[in-house]
Amino acid sequence: MFVRPVCGETVLYANVTPKNRVSDMLCRWLAVRNPDRAVIVVDGMFAYVCNGEILKMQHFLKTSVDLIQHLIPSEDSANLEELWDTYYKSQMIDNRRNHSLSIKLQPRGDSGYSTMSKKDRYFVERGIPTSTLLDFVNEKQGGQ
């Protein structure tokens, strides 16, 4: 199971839909590795909270999502994806990229499984537009 948590100031949040009931174990695992943040793992209608004392709650708590909705950080994933793409482009040195190996490792038929793989396949076929690290910094600061 792959999880990409969203970081808030004091909260680490993940929304999961596992095949088995492992959300409480994932919450505890994330809490051990992030002791300075409260960890919220949402699985359907229930949410697991670890390191709850940071939020003035119990250390471990299983509750309804509605009761902790106000604690969940906003997930602006579209902006995050654009920011990551800009950073990736700024770090890429095109003449070092092995296009034939990239095409071999990611066949065209497999590129439709996720938006990230579609983008990567697009970069493999057409190349990566040149960006600089300054473009990344400007985009991160809101285009100032």
CNS distance restraints for C-alpha pairs under 8 A (distance, minus, plus):
assign (resid   1 and name CA) (resid  18 and name CA) 7.17 0.50 0.50
assign (resid   3 and name CA) (resid  14 and name CA) 6.93 0.50 0.50
assign (resid   3 and name CA) (resid  15 and name CA) 7.97 0.50 0.50
assign (resid   3 and name CA) (resid  16 and name CA) 7.17 0.50 0.50
assign (resid   4 and name CA) (resid  14 and name CA) 6.75 0.50 0.50
assign (resid   5 and name CA) (resid  12 and name CA) 6.27 0.50 0.50
assign (resid   5 and name CA) (resid  13 and name CA) 5.29 0.50 0.50
assign (resid   5 and name CA) (resid  14 and name CA) 4.54 0.50 0.50
assign (resid   5 and name CA) (resid  15 and name CA) 7.71 0.50 0.50
assign (resid   6 and name CA) (resid  12 and name CA) 5.79 0.50 0.50
assign (resid   6 and name CA) (resid  13 and name CA) 5.07 0.50 0.50
assign (resid   6 and name CA) (resid  14 and name CA) 6.27 0.50 0.50
assign (resid   6 and name CA) (resid  73 and name CA) 7.27 0.50 0.50
assign (resid   6 and name CA) (resid  75 and name CA) 6.79 0.50 0.50
assign (resid   7 and name CA) (resid  11 and name CA) 6.13 0.50 0.50
assign (resid   7 and name CA) (resid  12 and name CA) 4.69 0.50 0.50
assign (resid   7 and name CA) (resid  13 and name CA) 6.38 0.50 0.50
assign (resid   7 and name CA) (resid  73 and name CA) 7.22 0.50 0.50
assign (resid   8 and name CA) (resid  12 and name CA) 6.01 0.50 0.50
assign (resid   8 and name CA) (resid  13 and name CA) 7.69 0.50 0.50
assign (resid   8 and name CA) (resid  72 and name CA) 7.98 0.50 0.50
assign (resid   8 and name CA) (resid  73 and name CA) 5.41 0.50 0.50
assign (resid  10 and name CA) (resid  36 and name CA) 7.50 0.50 0.50
assign (resid  10 and name CA) (resid  37 and name CA) 4.93 0.50 0.50
assign (resid  10 and name CA) (resid  38 and name CA) 6.11 0.50 0.50
assign (resid  10 and name CA) (resid  54 and name CA) 7.62 0.50 0.50
assign (resid  11 and name CA) (resid  37 and name CA) 5.23 0.50 0.50
assign (resid  11 and name CA) (resid  38 and name CA) 4.71 0.50 0.50
assign (resid  11 and name CA) (resid  39 and name CA) 5.72 0.50 0.50
assign (resid  11 and name CA) (resid  40 and name CA) 7.10 0.50 0.50
assign (resid  11 and name CA) (resid  71 and name CA) 7.62 0.50 0.50
assign (resid  11 and name CA) (resid  72 and name CA) 7.34 0.50 0.50
assign (resid  11 and name CA) (resid  73 and name CA) 7.25 0.50 0.50
assign (resid  12 and name CA) (resid  37 and name CA) 6.29 0.50 0.50
assign (resid  12 and name CA) (resid  38 and name CA) 6.09 0.50 0.50
assign (resid  12 and name CA) (resid  39 and name CA) 4.72 0.50 0.50
assign (resid  12 and name CA) (resid  40 and name CA) 6.17 0.50 0.50
assign (resid  13 and name CA) (resid  39 and name CA) 5.92 0.50 0.50
assign (resid  13 and name CA) (resid  40 and name CA) 4.77 0.50 0.50
assign (resid  13 and name CA) (resid  41 and name CA) 5.88 0.50 0.50
assign (resid  13 and name CA) (resid  42 and name CA) 7.81 0.50 0.50
assign (resid  13 and name CA) (resid  72 and name CA) 6.54 0.50 0.50
assign (resid  13 and name CA) (resid  73 and name CA) 7.12 0.50 0.50
assign (resid  14 and name CA) (resid  40 and name CA) 6.37 0.50 0.50
assign (resid  14 and name CA) (resid  41 and name CA) 4.86 0.50 0.50
assign (resid  14 and name CA) (resid  42 and name CA) 6.26 0.50 0.50
assign (resid  15 and name CA) (resid  41 and name CA) 5.80 0.50 0.50
assign (resid  15 and name CA) (resid  42 and name CA) 4.70 0.50 0.50
assign (resid  15 and name CA) (resid  43 and name CA) 6.22 0.50 0.50
assign (resid  16 and name CA) (resid  23 and name CA) 7.48 0.50 0.50
assign (resid  16 and name CA) (resid  41 and name CA) 7.08 0.50 0.50
assign (resid  16 and name CA) (resid  42 and name CA) 6.15 0.50 0.50
assign (resid  16 and name CA) (resid  43 and name CA) 5.35 0.50 0.50
assign (resid  16 and name CA) (resid  44 and name CA) 7.80 0.50 0.50
assign (resid  17 and name CA) (resid  43 and name CA) 5.81 0.50 0.50
assign (resid  17 and name CA) (resid  44 and name CA) 7.03 0.50 0.50
assign (resid  18 and name CA) (resid  22 and name CA) 7.03 0.50 0.50
assign (resid  18 and name CA) (resid  23 and name CA) 7.37 0.50 0.50
assign (resid  18 and name CA) (resid  43 and name CA) 7.86 0.50 0.50
assign (resid  22 and name CA) (resid  26 and name CA) 6.21 0.50 0.50
assign (resid  23 and name CA) (resid  27 and name CA) 6.12 0.50 0.50
assign (resid  23 and name CA) (resid  41 and name CA) 6.71 0.50 0.50
assign (resid  23 and name CA) (resid  42 and name CA) 7.79 0.50 0.50
assign (resid  23 and name CA) (resid  43 and name CA) 6.68 0.50 0.50
assign (resid  23 and name CA) (resid  48 and name CA) 7.40 0.50 0.50
assign (resid  24 and name CA) (resid  28 and name CA) 6.29 0.50 0.50
assign (resid  24 and name CA) (resid  41 and name CA) 7.73 0.50 0.50
assign (resid  24 and name CA) (resid  48 and name CA) 6.17 0.50 0.50
assign (resid  25 and name CA) (resid  29 and name CA) 6.04 0.50 0.50
assign (resid  26 and name CA) (resid  30 and name CA) 6.12 0.50 0.50
assign (resid  26 and name CA) (resid  41 and name CA) 7.68 0.50 0.50
assign (resid  27 and name CA) (resid  31 and name CA) 6.12 0.50 0.50
assign (resid  27 and name CA) (resid  39 and name CA) 6.40 0.50 0.50
assign (resid  27 and name CA) (resid  40 and name CA) 6.81 0.50 0.50
assign (resid  27 and name CA) (resid  41 and name CA) 5.78 0.50 0.50
assign (resid  27 and name CA) (resid  48 and name CA) 6.55 0.50 0.50
assign (resid  27 and name CA) (resid  49 and name CA) 6.99 0.50 0.50
assign (resid  27 and name CA) (resid  50 and name CA) 6.28 0.50 0.50
assign (resid  28 and name CA) (resid  32 and name CA) 6.25 0.50 0.50
assign (resid  28 and name CA) (resid  50 and name CA) 6.25 0.50 0.50
assign (resid  29 and name CA) (resid  33 and name CA) 6.59 0.50 0.50
assign (resid  30 and name CA) (resid  34 and name CA) 6.03 0.50 0.50
assign (resid  30 and name CA) (resid  39 and name CA) 6.82 0.50 0.50
assign (resid  31 and name CA) (resid  35 and name CA) 5.65 0.50 0.50
assign (resid  31 and name CA) (resid  37 and name CA) 7.43 0.50 0.50
assign (resid  31 and name CA) (resid  38 and name CA) 7.08 0.50 0.50
assign (resid  31 and name CA) (resid  39 and name CA) 5.85 0.50 0.50
assign (resid  31 and name CA) (resid  50 and name CA) 5.91 0.50 0.50
assign (resid  31 and name CA) (resid  51 and name CA) 6.30 0.50 0.50
assign (resid  34 and name CA) (resid  38 and name CA) 7.93 0.50 0.50
assign (resid  34 and name CA) (resid  39 and name CA) 7.95 0.50 0.50
assign (resid  35 and name CA) (resid  51 and name CA) 6.93 0.50 0.50
assign (resid  37 and name CA) (resid  51 and name CA) 6.80 0.50 0.50
assign (resid  37 and name CA) (resid  54 and name CA) 7.01 0.50 0.50
assign (resid  38 and name CA) (resid  49 and name CA) 7.01 0.50 0.50
assign (resid  38 and name CA) (resid  50 and name CA) 5.84 0.50 0.50
assign (resid  38 and name CA) (resid  51 and name CA) 4.71 0.50 0.50
assign (resid  38 and name CA) (resid  52 and name CA) 5.64 0.50 0.50
assign (resid  38 and name CA) (resid  53 and name CA) 7.78 0.50 0.50
assign (resid  38 and name CA) (resid  54 and name CA) 5.99 0.50 0.50
assign (resid  38 and name CA) (resid  55 and name CA) 6.93 0.50 0.50
assign (resid  39 and name CA) (resid  48 and name CA) 7.89 0.50 0.50
assign (resid  39 and name CA) (resid  49 and name CA) 5.57 0.50 0.50
assign (resid  39 and name CA) (resid  50 and name CA) 5.06 0.50 0.50
assign (resid  39 and name CA) (resid  51 and name CA) 6.36 0.50 0.50
assign (resid  39 and name CA) (resid  52 and name CA) 7.60 0.50 0.50
assign (resid  40 and name CA) (resid  47 and name CA) 6.54 0.50 0.50
assign (resid  40 and name CA) (resid  48 and name CA) 5.60 0.50 0.50
assign (resid  40 and name CA) (resid  49 and name CA) 4.63 0.50 0.50
assign (resid  40 and name CA) (resid  50 and name CA) 6.63 0.50 0.50
assign (resid  40 and name CA) (resid  72 and name CA) 7.60 0.50 0.50
assign (resid  41 and name CA) (resid  47 and name CA) 5.55 0.50 0.50
assign (resid  41 and name CA) (resid  48 and name CA) 5.14 0.50 0.50
assign (resid  41 and name CA) (resid  49 and name CA) 6.62 0.50 0.50
assign (resid  42 and name CA) (resid  46 and name CA) 5.96 0.50 0.50
assign (resid  42 and name CA) (resid  47 and name CA) 4.26 0.50 0.50
assign (resid  42 and name CA) (resid  48 and name CA) 6.38 0.50 0.50
assign (resid  42 and name CA) (resid  65 and name CA) 7.05 0.50 0.50
assign (resid  43 and name CA) (resid  47 and name CA) 6.01 0.50 0.50
assign (resid  45 and name CA) (resid  64 and name CA) 6.09 0.50 0.50
assign (resid  45 and name CA) (resid  65 and name CA) 5.70 0.50 0.50
assign (resid  46 and name CA) (resid  62 and name CA) 6.86 0.50 0.50
assign (resid  46 and name CA) (resid  63 and name CA) 5.72 0.50 0.50
assign (resid  46 and name CA) (resid  64 and name CA) 4.70 0.50 0.50
assign (resid  46 and name CA) (resid  65 and name CA) 5.34 0.50 0.50
assign (resid  47 and name CA) (resid  62 and name CA) 5.77 0.50 0.50
assign (resid  47 and name CA) (resid  63 and name CA) 5.36 0.50 0.50
assign (resid  47 and name CA) (resid  64 and name CA) 5.80 0.50 0.50
assign (resid  47 and name CA) (resid  65 and name CA) 5.33 0.50 0.50
assign (resid  47 and name CA) (resid  68 and name CA) 7.94 0.50 0.50
assign (resid  48 and name CA) (resid  60 and name CA) 7.29 0.50 0.50
assign (resid  48 and name CA) (resid  61 and name CA) 5.70 0.50 0.50
assign (resid  48 and name CA) (resid  62 and name CA) 4.58 0.50 0.50
assign (resid  48 and name CA) (resid  63 and name CA) 6.44 0.50 0.50
assign (resid  49 and name CA) (resid  59 and name CA) 7.54 0.50 0.50
assign (resid  49 and name CA) (resid  60 and name CA) 5.55 0.50 0.50
assign (resid  49 and name CA) (resid  61 and name CA) 5.06 0.50 0.50
assign (resid  49 and name CA) (resid  62 and name CA) 6.42 0.50 0.50
assign (resid  49 and name CA) (resid  63 and name CA) 7.91 0.50 0.50
assign (resid  50 and name CA) (resid  59 and name CA) 5.56 0.50 0.50
assign (resid  50 and name CA) (resid  60 and name CA) 4.59 0.50 0.50
assign (resid  50 and name CA) (resid  61 and name CA) 6.66 0.50 0.50
assign (resid  51 and name CA) (resid  55 and name CA) 7.96 0.50 0.50
assign (resid  51 and name CA) (resid  58 and name CA) 7.69 0.50 0.50
assign (resid  51 and name CA) (resid  59 and name CA) 4.88 0.50 0.50
assign (resid  51 and name CA) (resid  60 and name CA) 6.56 0.50 0.50
assign (resid  52 and name CA) (resid  56 and name CA) 6.24 0.50 0.50
assign (resid  52 and name CA) (resid  57 and name CA) 4.71 0.50 0.50
assign (resid  52 and name CA) (resid  58 and name CA) 5.14 0.50 0.50
assign (resid  52 and name CA) (resid  59 and name CA) 4.45 0.50 0.50
assign (resid  52 and name CA) (resid  60 and name CA) 6.22 0.50 0.50
assign (resid  52 and name CA) (resid  61 and name CA) 7.45 0.50 0.50
assign (resid  53 and name CA) (resid  57 and name CA) 4.97 0.50 0.50
assign (resid  53 and name CA) (resid  58 and name CA) 5.76 0.50 0.50
assign (resid  53 and name CA) (resid  59 and name CA) 5.47 0.50 0.50
assign (resid  57 and name CA) (resid  61 and name CA) 7.96 0.50 0.50
assign (resid  63 and name CA) (resid  67 and name CA) 7.13 0.50 0.50
assign (resid  63 and name CA) (resid  68 and name CA) 7.89 0.50 0.50
assign (resid  64 and name CA) (resid  68 and name CA) 7.19 0.50 0.50
assign (resid  65 and name CA) (resid  69 and name CA) 5.81 0.50 0.50
assign (resid  68 and name CA) (resid  72 and name CA) 6.93 0.50 0.50
assign (resid  76 and name CA) (resid  80 and name CA) 6.36 0.50 0.50
assign (resid  77 and name CA) (resid  81 and name CA) 6.02 0.50 0.50
assign (resid  78 and name CA) (resid  82 and name CA) 6.37 0.50 0.50
assign (resid  79 and name CA) (resid  83 and name CA) 6.11 0.50 0.50
assign (resid  80 and name CA) (resid  84 and name CA) 6.12 0.50 0.50
assign (resid  81 and name CA) (resid  85 and name CA) 6.13 0.50 0.50
assign (resid  82 and name CA) (resid  86 and name CA) 6.20 0.50 0.50
assign (resid  83 and name CA) (resid  87 and name CA) 6.28 0.50 0.50
assign (resid  83 and name CA) (resid 136 and name CA) 6.95 0.50 0.50
assign (resid  83 and name CA) (resid 139 and name CA) 6.86 0.50 0.50
assign (resid  83 and name CA) (resid 140 and name CA) 6.69 0.50 0.50
assign (resid  84 and name CA) (resid  88 and name CA) 6.03 0.50 0.50
assign (resid  85 and name CA) (resid  89 and name CA) 6.07 0.50 0.50
assign (resid  86 and name CA) (resid  90 and name CA) 6.16 0.50 0.50
assign (resid  86 and name CA) (resid 131 and name CA) 7.00 0.50 0.50
assign (resid  86 and name CA) (resid 135 and name CA) 7.20 0.50 0.50
assign (resid  86 and name CA) (resid 136 and name CA) 5.52 0.50 0.50
assign (resid  87 and name CA) (resid  91 and name CA) 6.38 0.50 0.50
assign (resid  87 and name CA) (resid 133 and name CA) 6.87 0.50 0.50
assign (resid  87 and name CA) (resid 136 and name CA) 5.37 0.50 0.50
assign (resid  88 and name CA) (resid  92 and name CA) 6.26 0.50 0.50
assign (resid  89 and name CA) (resid 128 and name CA) 6.35 0.50 0.50
assign (resid  89 and name CA) (resid 129 and name CA) 6.78 0.50 0.50
assign (resid  89 and name CA) (resid 130 and name CA) 6.43 0.50 0.50
assign (resid  89 and name CA) (resid 131 and name CA) 5.62 0.50 0.50
assign (resid  89 and name CA) (resid 132 and name CA) 7.55 0.50 0.50
assign (resid  90 and name CA) (resid 130 and name CA) 6.84 0.50 0.50
assign (resid  90 and name CA) (resid 131 and name CA) 4.62 0.50 0.50
assign (resid  90 and name CA) (resid 132 and name CA) 4.48 0.50 0.50
assign (resid  90 and name CA) (resid 133 and name CA) 5.10 0.50 0.50
assign (resid  90 and name CA) (resid 135 and name CA) 7.57 0.50 0.50
assign (resid  90 and name CA) (resid 136 and name CA) 7.01 0.50 0.50
assign (resid  91 and name CA) (resid 132 and name CA) 7.56 0.50 0.50
assign (resid  91 and name CA) (resid 133 and name CA) 7.22 0.50 0.50
assign (resid  92 and name CA) (resid 128 and name CA) 7.77 0.50 0.50
assign (resid  93 and name CA) (resid  97 and name CA) 6.88 0.50 0.50
assign (resid  94 and name CA) (resid 127 and name CA) 7.51 0.50 0.50
assign (resid  94 and name CA) (resid 128 and name CA) 7.10 0.50 0.50
assign (resid  98 and name CA) (resid 102 and name CA) 6.28 0.50 0.50
assign (resid  99 and name CA) (resid 103 and name CA) 6.14 0.50 0.50
assign (resid  99 and name CA) (resid 124 and name CA) 6.25 0.50 0.50
assign (resid  99 and name CA) (resid 125 and name CA) 7.91 0.50 0.50
assign (resid 100 and name CA) (resid 104 and name CA) 6.19 0.50 0.50
assign (resid 101 and name CA) (resid 105 and name CA) 6.06 0.50 0.50
assign (resid 102 and name CA) (resid 106 and name CA) 6.12 0.50 0.50
assign (resid 102 and name CA) (resid 124 and name CA) 6.50 0.50 0.50
assign (resid 103 and name CA) (resid 107 and name CA) 5.94 0.50 0.50
assign (resid 103 and name CA) (resid 108 and name CA) 7.78 0.50 0.50
assign (resid 103 and name CA) (resid 121 and name CA) 7.85 0.50 0.50
assign (resid 103 and name CA) (resid 124 and name CA) 6.73 0.50 0.50
assign (resid 103 and name CA) (resid 125 and name CA) 7.86 0.50 0.50
assign (resid 106 and name CA) (resid 110 and name CA) 6.53 0.50 0.50
assign (resid 106 and name CA) (resid 111 and name CA) 6.82 0.50 0.50
assign (resid 106 and name CA) (resid 121 and name CA) 7.24 0.50 0.50
assign (resid 107 and name CA) (resid 111 and name CA) 6.72 0.50 0.50
assign (resid 108 and name CA) (resid 112 and name CA) 7.89 0.50 0.50
assign (resid 108 and name CA) (resid 121 and name CA) 7.34 0.50 0.50
assign (resid 111 and name CA) (resid 117 and name CA) 5.17 0.50 0.50
assign (resid 111 and name CA) (resid 118 and name CA) 5.07 0.50 0.50
assign (resid 111 and name CA) (resid 121 and name CA) 6.18 0.50 0.50
assign (resid 112 and name CA) (resid 117 and name CA) 6.80 0.50 0.50
assign (resid 112 and name CA) (resid 118 and name CA) 5.73 0.50 0.50
assign (resid 113 and name CA) (resid 117 and name CA) 6.80 0.50 0.50
assign (resid 113 and name CA) (resid 118 and name CA) 7.56 0.50 0.50
assign (resid 114 and name CA) (resid 118 and name CA) 6.30 0.50 0.50
assign (resid 115 and name CA) (resid 119 and name CA) 6.20 0.50 0.50
assign (resid 116 and name CA) (resid 120 and name CA) 6.21 0.50 0.50
assign (resid 117 and name CA) (resid 121 and name CA) 6.02 0.50 0.50
assign (resid 118 and name CA) (resid 122 and name CA) 6.17 0.50 0.50
assign (resid 119 and name CA) (resid 123 and name CA) 6.25 0.50 0.50
assign (resid 120 and name CA) (resid 124 and name CA) 6.17 0.50 0.50
assign (resid 121 and name CA) (resid 125 and name CA) 6.20 0.50 0.50
assign (resid 122 and name CA) (resid 126 and name CA) 5.97 0.50 0.50
assign (resid 122 and name CA) (resid 127 and name CA) 7.54 0.50 0.50
assign (resid 123 and name CA) (resid 127 and name CA) 4.74 0.50 0.50
assign (resid 123 and name CA) (resid 128 and name CA) 5.22 0.50 0.50
assign (resid 124 and name CA) (resid 128 and name CA) 7.66 0.50 0.50
assign (resid 131 and name CA) (resid 135 and name CA) 6.29 0.50 0.50
assign (resid 131 and name CA) (resid 136 and name CA) 7.91 0.50 0.50
assign (resid 132 and name CA) (resid 136 and name CA) 6.85 0.50 0.50
assign (resid 133 and name CA) (resid 137 and name CA) 6.35 0.50 0.50
assign (resid 134 and name CA) (resid 138 and name CA) 6.09 0.50 0.50
assign (resid 135 and name CA) (resid 139 and name CA) 6.11 0.50 0.50
assign (resid 136 and name CA) (resid 140 and name CA) 6.11 0.50 0.50
assign (resid 137 and name CA) (resid 141 and name CA) 6.26 0.50 0.50
assign (resid 138 and name CA) (resid 142 and name CA) 6.44 0.50 0.50
assign (resid 138 and name CA) (resid 143 and name CA) 4.94 0.50 0.50
assign (resid 138 and name CA) (resid 144 and name CA) 5.99 0.50 0.50
assign (resid 139 and name CA) (resid 143 and name CA) 4.80 0.50 0.50
assign (resid 139 and name CA) (resid 144 and name CA) 7.71 0.50 0.50
